[in-house]
Amino acid sequence: MKNIKFVVKVNRGAHATQYVLRIDRLPIQTTTNRKLALVMGRFTAEDAVKSMQNSHCNPELVSVRVSA
């Protein structure tokens, strides 16, 4: 069985694309390695996007299929 989870992709202008690594600290920690990105549920990912929209970046949700 496969579930759909989400990662948050962050674009910061000319910098490399980054993904959310941890959300338990402020500011949210990011990484350029997608394999290390935090895979989370939709509501948690939406909360992360909302908290990052005030900064100078463009966060977006990216769906990922994971096996259960």
Z-matrix of the N, CA and C atoms (Angstrom, degrees):
N
C 1 1.447
C 2 1.523 1 108.82
N 3 1.322 2 116.18 1 137.11
C 4 1.457 3 120.83 2 -179.50
C 5 1.526 4 109.67 3 -113.85
N 6 1.315 5 115.27 4 137.56
C 7 1.459 6 121.89 5 176.33
C 8 1.516 7 108.62 6 -112.13
N 9 1.314 8 116.24 7 155.59
C 10 1.458 9 120.47 8 175.40
C 11 1.515 10 108.29 9 -102.47
N 12 1.318 11 115.65 10 122.26
C 13 1.451 12 123.39 11 176.10
C 14 1.520 13 107.58 12 -117.73
N 15 1.311 14 117.20 13 178.42
C 16 1.457 15 120.61 14 -175.60
C 17 1.520 16 111.63 15 -134.02
N 18 1.332 17 115.58 16 148.41
C 19 1.457 18 123.03 17 168.12
C 20 1.521 19 105.63 18 -121.01
N 21 1.315 20 116.16 19 154.74
C 22 1.463 21 120.56 20 179.03
C 23 1.524 22 107.73 21 -104.58
N 24 1.335 23 115.28 22 119.03
C 25 1.462 24 123.01 23 179.47
C 26 1.520 25 108.13 24 -95.67
N 27 1.336 26 116.43 25 133.80
C 28 1.460 27 121.48 26 -175.11
C 29 1.526 28 109.34 27 -122.29
N 30 1.333 29 116.46 28 123.39
C 31 1.463 30 121.98 29 174.53
C 32 1.518 31 108.36 30 -107.95
N 33 1.321 32 115.99 31 125.80
C 34 1.467 33 120.54 32 -179.37
C 35 1.522 34 110.43 33 -120.25
N 36 1.301 35 116.80 34 63.57
C 37 1.458 36 120.75 35 177.43
C 38 1.522 37 112.20 36 66.73
N 39 1.329 38 116.78 37 -121.05
C 40 1.464 39 122.18 38 -175.31
C 41 1.525 40 112.96 39 -80.56
N 42 1.323 41 118.53 40 -9.90
C 43 1.460 42 122.02 41 -179.30
C 44 1.532 43 110.72 42 -73.57
N 45 1.317 44 116.58 43 162.68
C 46 1.465 45 121.61 44 177.96
C 47 1.529 46 110.25 45 -65.53
N 48 1.315 47 115.76 46 152.80
C 49 1.463 48 120.99 47 176.87
C 50 1.522 49 109.10 48 -63.45
N 51 1.333 50 115.34 49 137.00
C 52 1.456 51 120.77 50 -179.66
C 53 1.521 52 109.38 51 -126.06
N 54 1.327 53 115.06 52 162.22
C 55 1.462 54 122.56 53 178.77
C 56 1.520 55 108.86 54 -127.65
N 57 1.339 56 116.31 55 151.75
C 58 1.457 57 120.66 56 -179.09
C 59 1.527 58 109.75 57 -69.07
N 60 1.327 59 115.73 58 127.74
C 61 1.461 60 122.47 59 -179.62
C 62 1.525 61 110.95 60 -99.71
N 63 1.332 62 116.74 61 -45.27
C 64 1.469 63 122.15 62 179.89
C 65 1.520 64 109.28 63 -142.28
N 66 1.329 65 115.18 64 143.95
C 67 1.468 66 119.31 65 179.33
C 68 1.517 67 112.49 66 -117.83
N 69 1.333 68 117.79 67 0.62
C 70 1.459 69 119.98 68 -175.80
C 71 1.514 70 113.25 69 -84.64
N 72 1.315 71 118.11 70 -2.76
C 73 1.468 72 121.55 71 178.62
C 74 1.513 73 110.39 72 -123.56
N 75 1.311 74 115.65 73 155.83
C 76 1.467 75 120.78 74 174.55
C 77 1.504 76 108.80 75 -109.79
N 78 1.283 77 122.79 76 130.18
C 79 1.467 78 124.57 77 -5.93
C 80 1.527 79 111.51 78 -73.00
N 81 1.316 80 115.00 79 164.05
C 82 1.464 81 120.80 80 179.95
C 83 1.523 82 109.04 81 -62.31
N 84 1.328 83 116.63 82 133.84
C 85 1.461 84 120.72 83 -179.32
C 86 1.525 85 110.69 84 -85.09
N 87 1.336 86 115.97 85 140.29
C 88 1.460 87 121.35 86 -179.46
C 89 1.524 88 110.79 87 -124.35
N 90 1.334 89 115.44 88 164.52
C 91 1.459 90 122.53 89 177.92
C 92 1.521 91 108.92 90 -143.14
N 93 1.317 92 116.97 91 154.34
C 94 1.462 93 120.46 92 176.59
C 95 1.530 94 111.37 93 -88.51
N 96 1.316 95 118.07 94 -11.41
C 97 1.460 96 123.20 95 -179.35
C 98 1.525 97 109.48 96 -89.59
N 99 1.340 98 116.65 97 111.34
C 100 1.461 99 120.04 98 -176.65
C 101 1.525 100 112.26 99 -64.91
N 102 1.340 101 118.32 100 -28.60
C 103 1.460 102 121.06 101 179.80
C 104 1.523 103 111.81 102 -67.14
N 105 1.322 104 117.89 103 -23.51
C 106 1.459 105 121.78 104 178.31
C 107 1.528 106 112.32 105 -91.25
N 108 1.317 107 116.95 106 -4.16
C 109 1.462 108 120.82 107 -176.81
C 110 1.525 109 110.91 108 -64.30
N 111 1.305 110 115.01 109 147.84
C 112 1.460 111 121.76 110 179.07
C 113 1.526 112 109.48 111 -75.25
N 114 1.335 113 116.32 112 121.71
C 115 1.462 114 122.16 113 176.50
C 116 1.516 115 106.48 114 -93.90
N 117 1.322 116 116.29 115 122.13
C 118 1.464 117 120.12 116 -172.75
C 119 1.518 118 111.37 117 -138.87
N 120 1.303 119 115.02 118 170.05
C 121 1.455 120 121.22 119 176.24
C 122 1.514 121 111.78 120 -73.40
N 123 1.313 122 115.92 121 165.90
C 124 1.463 123 121.32 122 -174.99
C 125 1.525 124 112.94 123 -60.12
N 126 1.333 125 118.02 124 -44.95
C 127 1.462 126 120.27 125 -176.56
C 128 1.521 127 111.90 126 -67.70
N 129 1.316 128 117.86 127 -38.62
C 130 1.462 129 120.88 128 176.74
C 131 1.525 130 110.31 129 -65.61
N 132 1.330 131 116.62 130 -42.27
C 133 1.465 132 120.89 131 178.96
C 134 1.526 133 111.44 132 -64.09
N 135 1.331 134 116.86 133 -40.39
C 136 1.464 135 120.20 134 177.97
C 137 1.527 136 111.00 135 -63.85
N 138 1.328 137 117.23 136 -38.67
C 139 1.467 138 120.51 137 176.90
C 140 1.525 139 111.02 138 -63.22
N 141 1.337 140 117.01 139 -40.41
C 142 1.468 141 120.94 140 178.17
C 143 1.523 142 110.79 141 -63.62
N 144 1.326 143 116.92 142 -41.53
C 145 1.467 144 120.99 143 178.73
C 146 1.519 145 109.95 144 -63.31
N 147 1.319 146 117.54 145 -44.86
C 148 1.467 147 120.97 146 -179.79
C 149 1.517 148 111.85 147 -61.50
N 150 1.323 149 117.64 148 -39.61
C 151 1.461 150 120.17 149 -178.63
C 152 1.524 151 111.87 150 -72.53
N 153 1.324 152 118.06 151 -23.45
C 154 1.466 153 120.98 152 -178.97
C 155 1.517 154 113.33 153 -92.23
N 156 1.314 155 119.66 154 -11.41
C 157 1.458 156 121.87 155 -176.00
C 158 1.520 157 113.01 156 -67.07
N 159 1.305 158 118.81 157 -21.05
C 160 1.459 159 121.15 158 179.49
C 161 1.523 160 112.01 159 -78.18
N 162 1.324 161 117.57 160 -19.58
C 163 1.459 162 120.84 161 179.96
C 164 1.532 163 109.73 162 -83.79
N 165 1.321 164 116.34 163 -179.12
C 166 1.462 165 121.46 164 -176.26
C 167 1.525 166 111.28 165 -90.31
N 168 1.340 167 116.83 166 57.10
C 169 1.453 168 121.04 167 179.33
C 170 1.528 169 108.93 168 -147.09
N 171 1.335 170 115.00 169 165.93
C 172 1.455 171 121.51 170 179.06
C 173 1.518 172 109.48 171 -116.82
N 174 1.340 173 118.17 172 92.45
C 175 1.467 174 119.76 173 179.25
C 176 1.523 175 111.44 174 -80.94
N 177 1.329 176 116.82 175 148.43
C 178 1.460 177 121.28 176 175.74
C 179 1.522 178 109.46 177 -147.38
N 180 1.323 179 115.74 178 153.18
C 181 1.463 180 121.34 179 178.67
C 182 1.523 181 109.43 180 -84.91
N 183 1.321 182 116.17 181 136.59
C 184 1.461 183 122.33 182 175.93
C 185 1.518 184 107.07 183 -124.27
N 186 1.339 185 116.98 184 123.15
C 187 1.468 186 119.95 185 -178.66
C 188 1.529 187 110.02 186 -80.88
N 189 1.340 188 115.19 187 145.66
C 190 1.462 189 123.12 188 -177.97
C 191 1.518 190 107.24 189 -137.14
N 192 1.335 191 117.85 190 132.05
C 193 1.469 192 120.83 191 175.99
C 194 1.517 193 108.84 192 -88.81
N 195 1.319 194 116.12 193 127.73
C 196 1.472 195 121.47 194 178.83
C 197 1.522 196 108.28 195 -125.60
N 198 1.322 197 116.05 196 146.49
C 199 1.460 198 119.09 197 177.87
C 200 1.516 199 109.51 198 -83.40
N 201 1.311 200 115.73 199 141.98
C 202 1.464 201 120.46 200 -176.01
C 203 1.487 202 113.06 201 -85.13
